[in-house]
Amino acid sequence: SKKTAEVRPIKLNLDNSINTRASSMESITAELASSFIESSLGFDSEQSKLDSLQKISRSLAESTRNNDDNAASSTAQSWIDLMEGTQEETAMLRDTFIKSLLENCHPNETNDNTEEEDEEIIFDLIEASFACLASLITLRCNDNNSSSNNEGKKKKKKMPAPLFGEEFVTAIATDVVQALKFVSDNENSTAVKSLLLALLRVDRPRNEMCVSTVRDLILLPASSSVNSGDGSASNESSAACVAQVLSKSITAGVITSVPGTAGMDEEELSMRRETAVLNHLQDMRDVFLNVALVCSASLSSDENNGTASVRIMLESIQEVYDIAEFAVESQLETLLNDKASPIISRLVKKQEEATTADSQPQTSVVDCGMEEDFDGHEAQLSHLYQTSNAATTMKPLYAKMSKAAVPTTSLKQLESDLNAITEKLKNDDAELWDERLDALIHLECILAGEVASISSEARQLCIEKMRKMPMSDQFNDLRSQITHQACRCIIAFLFEFRDYIDQDPQLHQSVAHFVDCCIPAILNLCGCAQSKIMSTAGMNCMMCLAAVGGTTGFPRIIPKLCDEILGGKKVHKNRKIGSIMA
């Protein structure tokens, strides 16, 4: 009790010190905001406004810095308390402060000064206003994350009132678009881009999420070549700025939604990231189209293909391409058709970046962790998994293909090869499973050889022969190599035929019937309880069916997918997941 009596005064003094410091920081924050409001509403000079705003910017920058400094934490909390205060006096100060920041995001129309110094001060004032708004939005994201992490420890925190939602974006949209066209080539343009990235963050409060509003009111007008009334150079620079924002927001969204884990298979992680990037590109489809059109037109022009803006656009597309090659390339080809070639030809694949001496051998088509299925036949199967140099220069879909593509020289040769594959797949002898695996690999090589581009007769022959193959039996096989390779064949088949099924109704009907027959077997693979690798391969296959199925899709499978989703406890959860993904 004596020790307790000695410690209690020390603890009380410490608590009083912390409370005093917090109240002091809160008063400093309110004083900074009030000083800036007085400068904005009064007759102070632009330099006086800028000095006041720069103090706020430094305070906010210190608050958003990720460190363990107690002073920074206290400053951040004081700004959060100001933003979330419910008292009438605090709310009035906050609303007036945000309104003053908005008013300083554009030049004062009543100011007739044209001196270079005054223009530079106004420009710095606009940049500082954007930077402050970006920091305030980021602070609310950080506060939202911390309250979510502590949800299990204490009562859930009440959702704060929306401050930076659709009304805010609508009010600032015109100023941001003008800023993008005016400062995007300047090194000080980071503030407006930081504001956009803050508005596009996936961890914002739910009642402030307004990605579609940011897209429609800011990103689309800023990247559109139609609305460029001041020349192509301005349009290129604003499109480059939008490309940077789009690239960084997609990268941040993918990292958040698909975090890499030590135990996750590399191919599974890659497939999930491809799907995540594809979803983001679909959400920003028109923005990505605008950026790609400007980039393609500039690359096709002899005058503009070496400008800094074009280089920025290419670098931004390359950043997303490094995460998901197939998603970016497929979207470029779908949106731009022939105009995509100037961009695609300049994108660098990961395989091309590594030198031959330092390059690691590629992973075979066998999943990691599936060696137990060899049963001591590694030497017998070694000829199936020798990675060829030709396979590394093909489309991203075939980056891990174990053999080189097989070009089709004639319909007779194609029919002979497909008949041989069918005969091998019909052989259900358990000891000859390696022959069936060899046949599936050969089928993928034929598809990779662009057999679909030869002629309509080749396409029709290919689909007729594949419909006669026992593909469903391959998905039900007990060996994960067989099921995995069967998934690769189905995905490759739909990828190669996706552009032609939209043009040929008869071909689409045949392909839809083939997919309709395979769906039940793939769903069975999703629900495989004996092997996590096999069930993951099935779910990835379902994702790819939706991603490469062309623009028409396969409506006949929707009732089956709905039955799986609504099947209750009788249906395995992975079957439901696969159906939802598709």
Secondary structure as GFF3:
##gff-version 3
##sequence-region A 1 582
A	DSSP	alpha_helix	2	41	.	.	.	ID=ss1
A	DSSP	alpha_helix	46	64	.	.	.	ID=ss2
A	DSSP	alpha_helix	70	84	.	.	.	ID=ss3
A	DSSP	alpha_helix	88	103	.	.	.	ID=ss4
A	DSSP	alpha_helix	116	149	.	.	.	ID=ss5
A	DSSP	alpha_helix	166	183	.	.	.	ID=ss6
A	DSSP	three_ten_helix	187	189	.	.	.	ID=ss7
A	DSSP	alpha_helix	190	199	.	.	.	ID=ss8
A	DSSP	three_ten_helix	206	208	.	.	.	ID=ss9
A	DSSP	alpha_helix	211	214	.	.	.	ID=ss10
A	DSSP	pi_helix	215	219	.	.	.	ID=ss11
A	DSSP	alpha_helix	220	223	.	.	.	ID=ss12
A	DSSP	alpha_helix	232	257	.	.	.	ID=ss13
A	DSSP	alpha_helix	266	283	.	.	.	ID=ss14
A	DSSP	alpha_helix	285	300	.	.	.	ID=ss15
A	DSSP	alpha_helix	308	323	.	.	.	ID=ss16
A	DSSP	alpha_helix	325	336	.	.	.	ID=ss17
A	DSSP	three_ten_helix	337	340	.	.	.	ID=ss18
A	DSSP	alpha_helix	341	344	.	.	.	ID=ss19
A	DSSP	alpha_helix	350	353	.	.	.	ID=ss20
A	DSSP	three_ten_helix	371	373	.	.	.	ID=ss21
A	DSSP	alpha_helix	378	381	.	.	.	ID=ss22
A	DSSP	three_ten_helix	382	384	.	.	.	ID=ss23
A	DSSP	three_ten_helix	389	393	.	.	.	ID=ss24
A	DSSP	three_ten_helix	396	398	.	.	.	ID=ss25
A	DSSP	alpha_helix	411	426	.	.	.	ID=ss26
A	DSSP	three_ten_helix	430	432	.	.	.	ID=ss27
A	DSSP	alpha_helix	433	448	.	.	.	ID=ss28
A	DSSP	three_ten_helix	451	453	.	.	.	ID=ss29
A	DSSP	alpha_helix	456	468	.	.	.	ID=ss30
A	DSSP	alpha_helix	471	475	.	.	.	ID=ss31
A	DSSP	alpha_helix	480	501	.	.	.	ID=ss32
A	DSSP	alpha_helix	505	526	.	.	.	ID=ss33
A	DSSP	alpha_helix	532	547	.	.	.	ID=ss34
A	DSSP	three_ten_helix	555	557	.	.	.	ID=ss35
A	DSSP	alpha_helix	558	565	.	.	.	ID=ss36
A	DSSP	three_ten_helix	568	570	.	.	.	ID=ss37
A	DSSP	alpha_helix	573	581	.	.	.	ID=ss38
###
